[in-house]
Amino acid sequence: MQTSFATAVVRNFLGHSPAWYKLVVVLCLLLNVLVLFTAGTTATSWLVVAEFIGALAMALKCYPLQPGGLLAIQAILLNLTDVRSVYNEVLNGLPVILLMVFMVSAIYFLRELLLVMFTHLLLKVHRHWVLSLLFCLLSALLSAFLDALTVIAVVSTVTLGFYAVYHKVASGKGHDEPLHDLTADHAVPVLHHQDLNAFRGFLRGLVMHAAIGSALGGVTTQVGEPQNLLIAKQAGWNFTQFFVGVAPVSLSVLAVGIATCVLVERLRWFGYGQELPERVRQVLTDYAAIHAARRTPRERASLAVQATVALIMVLALGFHWAEVGLIGMLIIVLATAFTGVTDEQRLGQAFQVSLPFTALLVVFFGIVAVIHDQHLFEPVIQSALSFTGRAQLGMFYAATGVLSAVSDNVFVATIYISEIKAALLEGSITQPQFEQLAVAINVGTNIPSVATPNGQAAFLFLLTSALAPLIRLSYGRMLWMALPYTIVLSVTGLLATMYLL
């Protein structure tokens, strides 16, 4: 009986993930204990951070919540942090959590409108590099006034809709099955495998251009990213002052980013340049025509309501009537109340998309608490402050960039802006020097962090979304596709920070 019970426990632990992956998790947990007693807390803390990044890298094999959660629990048990510190990090990240729970869920109720709009754009623009450029520019424009995570949630919803339409037709399911029932990756007839793989490559390129675009636009204004608001508050800048102060760097990076988008598409580098297969285009065209012809007055009224609610959302986010998450709650209420969605089960479907990632965010804040409590970044900060002039600006940009690529860019910005604010109050640096360093921190936490999905919540959401496994967007592939942008944008940002400020 005991053997049977033990076997059942092991099988439950292994679950559907590869046995070797779970074995690696167990070995990592044992290694952490060994390192703690041989090398101390600092080495163990860095090891935990590296292991968490490894868990993210294997997101397609096992959702990072379980291995990351085990690491966070062990960190508390090993006294690398405590539950109070984790709770404080969660409180600091509450706006992002509210955004995930409500705003990302709200996008679900606007999906029909978004699919109609972007399908029209997709079918009208036949040159792939032009379409990619439009996705990048549109994402950048929206991210300058909305939250980047909201923009990526929109792009993810639209892309998932494109995939579902083709996959439904290719697998012989007809034209009447609801889109949200088609997100599972069912078998496709052999005839369609080549088209499906090409279509996946096409969609991967679009979402990656959009993700990079969200970073390019997010850095330009004080409302583009959460840390921008924090930096603007510490510097005492309003919307215009922030834009003008950051413009020498942000606009330079934007221009180079646009050129990079066109270049990688035209040259078909790093997995970009995949054309939309003609048979797929025909399927989407036929689907759009059939559904436009079959659209009932009630469905047209629903689209009109969604368009109105979307306009309210843009205005509310643009003028910051409230926290982004609370605006998301407003959108959910309006979009459901006036389209007849009053059943609890239908409402619950929207939250199925956002809640797993919300749980992962809480685990992530636990890892951030380890970084905070063990002061892992302090040596880097002190080293950067020891430089002067342009070298100091370059060091702050590089330090915040590297740390943001492996940690949370909001956390990194919080630590660095607090340190230079304290240096200003102590008289160690001047006001003009403080403002230049604030710009360096803002750009450093926004641009180089595109290198990995760890640095920005929008990238992490994309990696762990339902879309990623469908279009085969793994951690490694995201790193590879982001690489040209990472190199070009990071170097441009560094040079602009050192010589244009």
Contacts in CASP RR format, 6 or more apart in sequence:
PFRMAT RR
TARGET T0000
AUTHOR 0000-0000-0000
METHOD contacts of the structure
MODEL  1
MQTSFATAVVRNFLGHSPAWYKLVVVLCLLLNVLVLFTAGTTATSWLVVA
EFIGALAMALKCYPLQPGGLLAIQAILLNLTDVRSVYNEVLNGLPVILLM
VFMVSAIYFLRELLLVMFTHLLLKVHRHWVLSLLFCLLSALLSAFLDALT
VIAVVSTVTLGFYAVYHKVASGKGHDEPLHDLTADHAVPVLHHQDLNAFR
GFLRGLVMHAAIGSALGGVTTQVGEPQNLLIAKQAGWNFTQFFVGVAPVS
LSVLAVGIATCVLVERLRWFGYGQELPERVRQVLTDYAAIHAARRTPRER
ASLAVQATVALIMVLALGFHWAEVGLIGMLIIVLATAFTGVTDEQRLGQA
FQVSLPFTALLVVFFGIVAVIHDQHLFEPVIQSALSFTGRAQLGMFYAAT
GVLSAVSDNVFVATIYISEIKAALLEGSITQPQFEQLAVAINVGTNIPSV
ATPNGQAAFLFLLTSALAPLIRLSYGRMLWMALPYTIVLSVTGLLATMYL
L
13 22 0 8 1.000
14 22 0 8 1.000
15 22 0 8 1.000
17 61 0 8 1.000
17 62 0 8 1.000
18 61 0 8 1.000
21 58 0 8 1.000
21 61 0 8 1.000
21 62 0 8 1.000
22 62 0 8 1.000
25 55 0 8 1.000
25 67 0 8 1.000
25 70 0 8 1.000
28 51 0 8 1.000
28 71 0 8 1.000
29 70 0 8 1.000
29 71 0 8 1.000
29 74 0 8 1.000
31 47 0 8 1.000
32 44 0 8 1.000
32 47 0 8 1.000
32 48 0 8 1.000
32 51 0 8 1.000
32 71 0 8 1.000
32 74 0 8 1.000
32 78 0 8 1.000
33 78 0 8 1.000
35 43 0 8 1.000
35 44 0 8 1.000
35 47 0 8 1.000
36 44 0 8 1.000
36 78 0 8 1.000
41 79 0 8 1.000
41 80 0 8 1.000
41 374 0 8 1.000
42 374 0 8 1.000
42 376 0 8 1.000
44 78 0 8 1.000
44 80 0 8 1.000
45 75 0 8 1.000
45 80 0 8 1.000
45 370 0 8 1.000
45 371 0 8 1.000
45 374 0 8 1.000
45 376 0 8 1.000
46 376 0 8 1.000
48 71 0 8 1.000
48 74 0 8 1.000
48 75 0 8 1.000
48 80 0 8 1.000
48 367 0 8 1.000
48 370 0 8 1.000
49 367 0 8 1.000
49 370 0 8 1.000
49 371 0 8 1.000
49 376 0 8 1.000
49 406 0 8 1.000
49 407 0 8 1.000
51 67 0 8 1.000
51 71 0 8 1.000
52 64 0 8 1.000
52 68 0 8 1.000
52 71 0 8 1.000
52 364 0 8 1.000
52 367 0 8 1.000
53 406 0 8 1.000
53 452 0 8 1.000
53 454 0 8 1.000
54 475 0 8 1.000
55 62 0 8 1.000
55 64 0 8 1.000
55 67 0 8 1.000
55 68 0 8 1.000
55 71 0 8 1.000
56 64 0 8 1.000
56 453 0 8 1.000
56 454 0 8 1.000
56 460 0 8 1.000
56 463 0 8 1.000
56 475 0 8 1.000
57 475 0 8 1.000
57 476 0 8 1.000
58 64 0 8 1.000
58 67 0 8 1.000
58 475 0 8 1.000
59 463 0 8 1.000
59 464 0 8 1.000
59 468 0 8 1.000
59 474 0 8 1.000
59 475 0 8 1.000
60 468 0 8 1.000
60 469 0 8 1.000
60 474 0 8 1.000
60 475 0 8 1.000
63 356 0 8 1.000
63 360 0 8 1.000
63 464 0 8 1.000
64 360 0 8 1.000
64 363 0 8 1.000
64 464 0 8 1.000
65 356 0 8 1.000
65 359 0 8 1.000
65 360 0 8 1.000
65 363 0 8 1.000
68 363 0 8 1.000
68 367 0 8 1.000
69 363 0 8 1.000
71 367 0 8 1.000
72 86 0 8 1.000
72 363 0 8 1.000
72 366 0 8 1.000
72 367 0 8 1.000
75 81 0 8 1.000
75 366 0 8 1.000
75 367 0 8 1.000
75 369 0 8 1.000
75 370 0 8 1.000
76 82 0 8 1.000
76 83 0 8 1.000
76 86 0 8 1.000
80 370 0 8 1.000
80 373 0 8 1.000
80 374 0 8 1.000
81 366 0 8 1.000
81 369 0 8 1.000
81 370 0 8 1.000
81 372 0 8 1.000
81 373 0 8 1.000
81 374 0 8 1.000
82 369 0 8 1.000
82 373 0 8 1.000
85 366 0 8 1.000
85 369 0 8 1.000
85 372 0 8 1.000
85 373 0 8 1.000
86 365 0 8 1.000
86 366 0 8 1.000
86 369 0 8 1.000
88 369 0 8 1.000
89 365 0 8 1.000
89 366 0 8 1.000
89 368 0 8 1.000
89 369 0 8 1.000
89 372 0 8 1.000
89 411 0 8 1.000
90 97 0 8 1.000
90 362 0 8 1.000
90 365 0 8 1.000
92 365 0 8 1.000
92 414 0 8 1.000
93 361 0 8 1.000
93 365 0 8 1.000
93 410 0 8 1.000
95 226 0 8 1.000
95 323 0 8 1.000
95 324 0 8 1.000
95 325 0 8 1.000
96 149 0 8 1.000
96 226 0 8 1.000
96 361 0 8 1.000
96 410 0 8 1.000
96 457 0 8 1.000
97 358 0 8 1.000
97 361 0 8 1.000
97 362 0 8 1.000
98 323 0 8 1.000
98 324 0 8 1.000
98 325 0 8 1.000
98 326 0 8 1.000
99 147 0 8 1.000
99 149 0 8 1.000
99 150 0 8 1.000
99 323 0 8 1.000
99 324 0 8 1.000
99 325 0 8 1.000
99 328 0 8 1.000
100 149 0 8 1.000
100 354 0 8 1.000
100 357 0 8 1.000
100 358 0 8 1.000
100 361 0 8 1.000
100 461 0 8 1.000
101 325 0 8 1.000
101 351 0 8 1.000
101 354 0 8 1.000
101 355 0 8 1.000
101 358 0 8 1.000
102 325 0 8 1.000
102 326 0 8 1.000
102 327 0 8 1.000
102 328 0 8 1.000
102 329 0 8 1.000
102 331 0 8 1.000
102 332 0 8 1.000
103 147 0 8 1.000
103 149 0 8 1.000
103 150 0 8 1.000
103 153 0 8 1.000
103 324 0 8 1.000
103 325 0 8 1.000
103 327 0 8 1.000
103 328 0 8 1.000
103 331 0 8 1.000
104 149 0 8 1.000
104 150 0 8 1.000
104 153 0 8 1.000
104 353 0 8 1.000
104 354 0 8 1.000
104 357 0 8 1.000
104 461 0 8 1.000
105 328 0 8 1.000
105 332 0 8 1.000
105 350 0 8 1.000
105 351 0 8 1.000
105 353 0 8 1.000
105 354 0 8 1.000
106 313 0 8 1.000
106 328 0 8 1.000
106 329 0 8 1.000
106 331 0 8 1.000
106 332 0 8 1.000
106 335 0 8 1.000
106 350 0 8 1.000
107 114 0 8 1.000
107 150 0 8 1.000
107 153 0 8 1.000
107 154 0 8 1.000
107 157 0 8 1.000
108 157 0 8 1.000
108 349 0 8 1.000
108 350 0 8 1.000
108 353 0 8 1.000
109 306 0 8 1.000
109 309 0 8 1.000
109 331 0 8 1.000
109 332 0 8 1.000
109 335 0 8 1.000
109 336 0 8 1.000
109 339 0 8 1.000
109 341 0 8 1.000
109 350 0 8 1.000
110 157 0 8 1.000
110 306 0 8 1.000
110 309 0 8 1.000
110 310 0 8 1.000
110 313 0 8 1.000
110 331 0 8 1.000
110 335 0 8 1.000
111 157 0 8 1.000
111 158 0 8 1.000
111 161 0 8 1.000
111 179 0 8 1.000
111 180 0 8 1.000
112 299 0 8 1.000
112 302 0 8 1.000
112 303 0 8 1.000
112 306 0 8 1.000
113 303 0 8 1.000
113 306 0 8 1.000
113 307 0 8 1.000
113 310 0 8 1.000
114 154 0 8 1.000
114 157 0 8 1.000
114 158 0 8 1.000
115 158 0 8 1.000
115 161 0 8 1.000
115 162 0 8 1.000
115 165 0 8 1.000
115 179 0 8 1.000
116 288 0 8 1.000
116 303 0 8 1.000
118 158 0 8 1.000
118 162 0 8 1.000
119 162 0 8 1.000
119 165 0 8 1.000
119 284 0 8 1.000
119 288 0 8 1.000
120 288 0 8 1.000
121 131 0 8 1.000
121 134 0 8 1.000
122 131 0 8 1.000
122 162 0 8 1.000
122 276 0 8 1.000
122 284 0 8 1.000
123 281 0 8 1.000
123 284 0 8 1.000
123 285 0 8 1.000
123 288 0 8 1.000
125 131 0 8 1.000
125 134 0 8 1.000
128 202 0 8 1.000
128 265 0 8 1.000
128 273 0 8 1.000
128 274 0 8 1.000
128 275 0 8 1.000
128 276 0 8 1.000
129 262 0 8 1.000
129 265 0 8 1.000
129 266 0 8 1.000
129 273 0 8 1.000
131 206 0 8 1.000
132 205 0 8 1.000
132 206 0 8 1.000
132 209 0 8 1.000
132 261 0 8 1.000
132 265 0 8 1.000
132 272 0 8 1.000
132 273 0 8 1.000
133 209 0 8 1.000
133 258 0 8 1.000
133 261 0 8 1.000
133 262 0 8 1.000
133 265 0 8 1.000
135 155 0 8 1.000
135 206 0 8 1.000
135 209 0 8 1.000
135 210 0 8 1.000
136 209 0 8 1.000
136 210 0 8 1.000
136 212 0 8 1.000
136 213 0 8 1.000
136 216 0 8 1.000
136 257 0 8 1.000
136 258 0 8 1.000
136 261 0 8 1.000
137 213 0 8 1.000
137 258 0 8 1.000
138 210 0 8 1.000
139 151 0 8 1.000
139 152 0 8 1.000
139 155 0 8 1.000
139 209 0 8 1.000
139 210 0 8 1.000
139 211 0 8 1.000
139 212 0 8 1.000
139 213 0 8 1.000
139 214 0 8 1.000
139 217 0 8 1.000
140 213 0 8 1.000
140 214 0 8 1.000
140 216 0 8 1.000
140 217 0 8 1.000
140 218 0 8 1.000
140 254 0 8 1.000
141 217 0 8 1.000
142 151 0 8 1.000
142 154 0 8 1.000
142 214 0 8 1.000
143 151 0 8 1.000
143 213 0 8 1.000
143 214 0 8 1.000
143 215 0 8 1.000
143 216 0 8 1.000
143 217 0 8 1.000
143 218 0 8 1.000
143 224 0 8 1.000
144 217 0 8 1.000
144 218 0 8 1.000
144 220 0 8 1.000
144 221 0 8 1.000
144 223 0 8 1.000
144 224 0 8 1.000
145 221 0 8 1.000
145 223 0 8 1.000
145 224 0 8 1.000
145 314 0 8 1.000
145 317 0 8 1.000
145 318 0 8 1.000
146 223 0 8 1.000
146 224 0 8 1.000
146 314 0 8 1.000
146 317 0 8 1.000
146 318 0 8 1.000
147 223 0 8 1.000
147 224 0 8 1.000
147 225 0 8 1.000
147 226 0 8 1.000
147 317 0 8 1.000
147 324 0 8 1.000
148 214 0 8 1.000
148 215 0 8 1.000
148 217 0 8 1.000
148 218 0 8 1.000
148 224 0 8 1.000
148 225 0 8 1.000
148 456 0 8 1.000
148 457 0 8 1.000
148 458 0 8 1.000
149 457 0 8 1.000
149 458 0 8 1.000
149 461 0 8 1.000
150 317 0 8 1.000
150 324 0 8 1.000
151 210 0 8 1.000
151 214 0 8 1.000
151 458 0 8 1.000
152 210 0 8 1.000
152 211 0 8 1.000
152 214 0 8 1.000
152 458 0 8 1.000
152 459 0 8 1.000
152 461 0 8 1.000
152 462 0 8 1.000
153 461 0 8 1.000
155 206 0 8 1.000
155 207 0 8 1.000
155 210 0 8 1.000
155 211 0 8 1.000
156 207 0 8 1.000
156 461 0 8 1.000
156 462 0 8 1.000
156 465 0 8 1.000
156 467 0 8 1.000
159 203 0 8 1.000
159 206 0 8 1.000
159 207 0 8 1.000
159 467 0 8 1.000
159 471 0 8 1.000
160 183 0 8 1.000
160 466 0 8 1.000
160 467 0 8 1.000
160 470 0 8 1.000
161 179 0 8 1.000
162 203 0 8 1.000
162 284 0 8 1.000
163 183 0 8 1.000
163 199 0 8 1.000
163 200 0 8 1.000
163 203 0 8 1.000
163 467 0 8 1.000
163 470 0 8 1.000
163 471 0 8 1.000
164 179 0 8 1.000
164 180 0 8 1.000
164 182 0 8 1.000
164 183 0 8 1.000
165 179 0 8 1.000
165 182 0 8 1.000
165 283 0 8 1.000
165 284 0 8 1.000
165 287 0 8 1.000
166 196 0 8 1.000
166 199 0 8 1.000
166 280 0 8 1.000
166 283 0 8 1.000
166 284 0 8 1.000
167 182 0 8 1.000
167 185 0 8 1.000
167 186 0 8 1.000
167 188 0 8 1.000
167 196 0 8 1.000
168 174 0 8 1.000
168 175 0 8 1.000
168 177 0 8 1.000
168 179 0 8 1.000
168 182 0 8 1.000
169 175 0 8 1.000
169 283 0 8 1.000
169 286 0 8 1.000
169 287 0 8 1.000
170 188 0 8 1.000
170 189 0 8 1.000
170 192 0 8 1.000
170 195 0 8 1.000
170 196 0 8 1.000
170 283 0 8 1.000
171 186 0 8 1.000
171 187 0 8 1.000
171 188 0 8 1.000
171 189 0 8 1.000
171 192 0 8 1.000
172 189 0 8 1.000
173 182 0 8 1.000
175 287 0 8 1.000
175 290 0 8 1.000
175 291 0 8 1.000
180 349 0 8 1.000
183 466 0 8 1.000
183 470 0 8 1.000
185 469 0 8 1.000
185 470 0 8 1.000
188 196 0 8 1.000
194 277 0 8 1.000
195 277 0 8 1.000
195 279 0 8 1.000
195 280 0 8 1.000
198 274 0 8 1.000
198 275 0 8 1.000
198 276 0 8 1.000
198 277 0 8 1.000
198 280 0 8 1.000
199 276 0 8 1.000
199 277 0 8 1.000
199 280 0 8 1.000
200 470 0 8 1.000
200 471 0 8 1.000
200 472 0 8 1.000
201 271 0 8 1.000
201 274 0 8 1.000
201 471 0 8 1.000
201 472 0 8 1.000
202 274 0 8 1.000
202 275 0 8 1.000
202 276 0 8 1.000
202 277 0 8 1.000
202 280 0 8 1.000
203 471 0 8 1.000
204 271 0 8 1.000
204 274 0 8 1.000
204 471 0 8 1.000
204 472 0 8 1.000
204 473 0 8 1.000
204 477 0 8 1.000
204 481 0 8 1.000
205 271 0 8 1.000
205 272 0 8 1.000
205 273 0 8 1.000
205 274 0 8 1.000
205 481 0 8 1.000
207 462 0 8 1.000
207 467 0 8 1.000
207 471 0 8 1.000
207 473 0 8 1.000
208 272 0 8 1.000
208 473 0 8 1.000
208 478 0 8 1.000
208 481 0 8 1.000
208 482 0 8 1.000
209 261 0 8 1.000
209 272 0 8 1.000
211 450 0 8 1.000
211 458 0 8 1.000
211 459 0 8 1.000
211 462 0 8 1.000
211 482 0 8 1.000
212 257 0 8 1.000
212 261 0 8 1.000
212 450 0 8 1.000
212 482 0 8 1.000
212 485 0 8 1.000
212 489 0 8 1.000
214 458 0 8 1.000
215 446 0 8 1.000
215 447 0 8 1.000
215 449 0 8 1.000
215 450 0 8 1.000
215 456 0 8 1.000
215 458 0 8 1.000
216 253 0 8 1.000
216 254 0 8 1.000
216 257 0 8 1.000
216 258 0 8 1.000
216 489 0 8 1.000
217 224 0 8 1.000
217 250 0 8 1.000
217 254 0 8 1.000
218 224 0 8 1.000
218 225 0 8 1.000
218 228 0 8 1.000
218 446 0 8 1.000
219 225 0 8 1.000
219 228 0 8 1.000
219 246 0 8 1.000
219 250 0 8 1.000
219 253 0 8 1.000
219 442 0 8 1.000
219 443 0 8 1.000
219 446 0 8 1.000
219 447 0 8 1.000
220 243 0 8 1.000
220 246 0 8 1.000
220 247 0 8 1.000
220 250 0 8 1.000
220 251 0 8 1.000
220 254 0 8 1.000
221 228 0 8 1.000
221 239 0 8 1.000
221 242 0 8 1.000
221 243 0 8 1.000
222 228 0 8 1.000
222 229 0 8 1.000
222 231 0 8 1.000
222 232 0 8 1.000
222 237 0 8 1.000
222 238 0 8 1.000
222 239 0 8 1.000
222 242 0 8 1.000
222 243 0 8 1.000
223 229 0 8 1.000
223 239 0 8 1.000
223 318 0 8 1.000
223 320 0 8 1.000
225 409 0 8 1.000
225 410 0 8 1.000
225 445 0 8 1.000
225 446 0 8 1.000
226 410 0 8 1.000
227 409 0 8 1.000
227 410 0 8 1.000
227 412 0 8 1.000
227 413 0 8 1.000
227 414 0 8 1.000
227 442 0 8 1.000
227 445 0 8 1.000
227 446 0 8 1.000
228 242 0 8 1.000
228 442 0 8 1.000
228 446 0 8 1.000
230 410 0 8 1.000
230 413 0 8 1.000
230 414 0 8 1.000
230 417 0 8 1.000
231 242 0 8 1.000
231 413 0 8 1.000
231 417 0 8 1.000
231 438 0 8 1.000
231 441 0 8 1.000
231 442 0 8 1.000
232 238 0 8 1.000
232 241 0 8 1.000
232 242 0 8 1.000
234 417 0 8 1.000
234 418 0 8 1.000
234 421 0 8 1.000
234 438 0 8 1.000
235 242 0 8 1.000
235 434 0 8 1.000
235 435 0 8 1.000
235 438 0 8 1.000
237 245 0 8 1.000
245 435 0 8 1.000
245 439 0 8 1.000
246 439 0 8 1.000
246 442 0 8 1.000
246 443 0 8 1.000
248 496 0 8 1.000
248 500 0 8 1.000
248 501 0 8 1.000
249 439 0 8 1.000
249 443 0 8 1.000
249 493 0 8 1.000
249 496 0 8 1.000
249 497 0 8 1.000
249 500 0 8 1.000
249 501 0 8 1.000
250 443 0 8 1.000
252 492 0 8 1.000
252 493 0 8 1.000
252 496 0 8 1.000
252 500 0 8 1.000
253 443 0 8 1.000
253 447 0 8 1.000
253 489 0 8 1.000
253 492 0 8 1.000
253 493 0 8 1.000
253 496 0 8 1.000
256 488 0 8 1.000
256 489 0 8 1.000
256 492 0 8 1.000
257 485 0 8 1.000
257 488 0 8 1.000
257 489 0 8 1.000
257 492 0 8 1.000
260 484 0 8 1.000
260 485 0 8 1.000
260 488 0 8 1.000
260 489 0 8 1.000
263 269 0 8 1.000
263 484 0 8 1.000
264 270 0 8 1.000
264 271 0 8 1.000
264 272 0 8 1.000
264 273 0 8 1.000
264 484 0 8 1.000
265 272 0 8 1.000
265 273 0 8 1.000
266 273 0 8 1.000
268 274 0 8 1.000
269 484 0 8 1.000
270 480 0 8 1.000
270 481 0 8 1.000
270 483 0 8 1.000
270 484 0 8 1.000
271 480 0 8 1.000
271 481 0 8 1.000
272 481 0 8 1.000
295 303 0 8 1.000
302 339 0 8 1.000
305 334 0 8 1.000
305 335 0 8 1.000
305 338 0 8 1.000
305 339 0 8 1.000
306 335 0 8 1.000
306 339 0 8 1.000
309 331 0 8 1.000
309 334 0 8 1.000
309 335 0 8 1.000
309 338 0 8 1.000
312 330 0 8 1.000
312 331 0 8 1.000
312 334 0 8 1.000
313 327 0 8 1.000
313 328 0 8 1.000
313 331 0 8 1.000
315 321 0 8 1.000
316 322 0 8 1.000
316 327 0 8 1.000
316 330 0 8 1.000
317 324 0 8 1.000
317 327 0 8 1.000
321 327 0 8 1.000
322 330 0 8 1.000
332 347 0 8 1.000
332 350 0 8 1.000
335 341 0 8 1.000
336 342 0 8 1.000
336 347 0 8 1.000
341 347 0 8 1.000
353 465 0 8 1.000
353 466 0 8 1.000
356 464 0 8 1.000
357 460 0 8 1.000
357 461 0 8 1.000
357 464 0 8 1.000
357 465 0 8 1.000
360 460 0 8 1.000
360 464 0 8 1.000
361 457 0 8 1.000
364 408 0 8 1.000
364 460 0 8 1.000
368 407 0 8 1.000
368 408 0 8 1.000
368 411 0 8 1.000
370 376 0 8 1.000
371 377 0 8 1.000
371 407 0 8 1.000
371 411 0 8 1.000
372 411 0 8 1.000
372 415 0 8 1.000
377 403 0 8 1.000
377 407 0 8 1.000
377 412 0 8 1.000
377 415 0 8 1.000
380 399 0 8 1.000
380 403 0 8 1.000
381 399 0 8 1.000
381 415 0 8 1.000
381 416 0 8 1.000
381 419 0 8 1.000
383 395 0 8 1.000
383 399 0 8 1.000
384 392 0 8 1.000
384 395 0 8 1.000
384 396 0 8 1.000
384 399 0 8 1.000
385 392 0 8 1.000
385 419 0 8 1.000
385 420 0 8 1.000
385 423 0 8 1.000
385 428 0 8 1.000
387 394 0 8 1.000
387 395 0 8 1.000
389 433 0 8 1.000
390 498 0 8 1.000
390 499 0 8 1.000
391 498 0 8 1.000
392 437 0 8 1.000
393 436 0 8 1.000
393 437 0 8 1.000
393 440 0 8 1.000
393 497 0 8 1.000
393 498 0 8 1.000
393 501 0 8 1.000
394 440 0 8 1.000
394 494 0 8 1.000
394 497 0 8 1.000
394 498 0 8 1.000
396 416 0 8 1.000
396 420 0 8 1.000
396 437 0 8 1.000
396 440 0 8 1.000
396 441 0 8 1.000
396 444 0 8 1.000
397 440 0 8 1.000
397 441 0 8 1.000
397 443 0 8 1.000
397 444 0 8 1.000
397 448 0 8 1.000
397 493 0 8 1.000
397 494 0 8 1.000
397 497 0 8 1.000
397 498 0 8 1.000
398 448 0 8 1.000
398 494 0 8 1.000
399 416 0 8 1.000
400 409 0 8 1.000
400 412 0 8 1.000
400 413 0 8 1.000
400 416 0 8 1.000
400 440 0 8 1.000
400 441 0 8 1.000
400 444 0 8 1.000
400 445 0 8 1.000
400 448 0 8 1.000
401 409 0 8 1.000
401 412 0 8 1.000
401 444 0 8 1.000
401 445 0 8 1.000
401 447 0 8 1.000
401 448 0 8 1.000
401 449 0 8 1.000
401 490 0 8 1.000
402 448 0 8 1.000
403 412 0 8 1.000
404 412 0 8 1.000
404 413 0 8 1.000
404 444 0 8 1.000
404 445 0 8 1.000
404 446 0 8 1.000
404 448 0 8 1.000
404 449 0 8 1.000
404 455 0 8 1.000
405 448 0 8 1.000
405 449 0 8 1.000
405 451 0 8 1.000
405 452 0 8 1.000
405 454 0 8 1.000
405 455 0 8 1.000
406 452 0 8 1.000
406 454 0 8 1.000
406 455 0 8 1.000
407 454 0 8 1.000
407 455 0 8 1.000
408 454 0 8 1.000
408 455 0 8 1.000
408 457 0 8 1.000
409 445 0 8 1.000
409 446 0 8 1.000
409 449 0 8 1.000
409 455 0 8 1.000
409 456 0 8 1.000
410 445 0 8 1.000
410 457 0 8 1.000
412 445 0 8 1.000
413 441 0 8 1.000
413 442 0 8 1.000
413 445 0 8 1.000
416 441 0 8 1.000
416 445 0 8 1.000
417 438 0 8 1.000
417 441 0 8 1.000
420 429 0 8 1.000
420 434 0 8 1.000
420 437 0 8 1.000
420 438 0 8 1.000
420 441 0 8 1.000
421 434 0 8 1.000
423 429 0 8 1.000
423 434 0 8 1.000
424 430 0 8 1.000
424 431 0 8 1.000
424 434 0 8 1.000
429 437 0 8 1.000
436 501 0 8 1.000
439 497 0 8 1.000
439 501 0 8 1.000
440 497 0 8 1.000
440 501 0 8 1.000
443 493 0 8 1.000
443 496 0 8 1.000
443 497 0 8 1.000
444 493 0 8 1.000
444 497 0 8 1.000
447 489 0 8 1.000
447 490 0 8 1.000
447 493 0 8 1.000
448 486 0 8 1.000
448 489 0 8 1.000
448 490 0 8 1.000
449 455 0 8 1.000
449 456 0 8 1.000
449 459 0 8 1.000
450 456 0 8 1.000
450 459 0 8 1.000
450 482 0 8 1.000
450 485 0 8 1.000
450 486 0 8 1.000
450 489 0 8 1.000
451 479 0 8 1.000
451 482 0 8 1.000
451 483 0 8 1.000
451 486 0 8 1.000
451 490 0 8 1.000
452 459 0 8 1.000
452 478 0 8 1.000
452 479 0 8 1.000
452 482 0 8 1.000
453 459 0 8 1.000
453 460 0 8 1.000
453 462 0 8 1.000
453 463 0 8 1.000
453 475 0 8 1.000
453 478 0 8 1.000
454 460 0 8 1.000
459 478 0 8 1.000
462 468 0 8 1.000
462 473 0 8 1.000
462 478 0 8 1.000
463 473 0 8 1.000
463 475 0 8 1.000
463 478 0 8 1.000
467 473 0 8 1.000
468 474 0 8 1.000
END
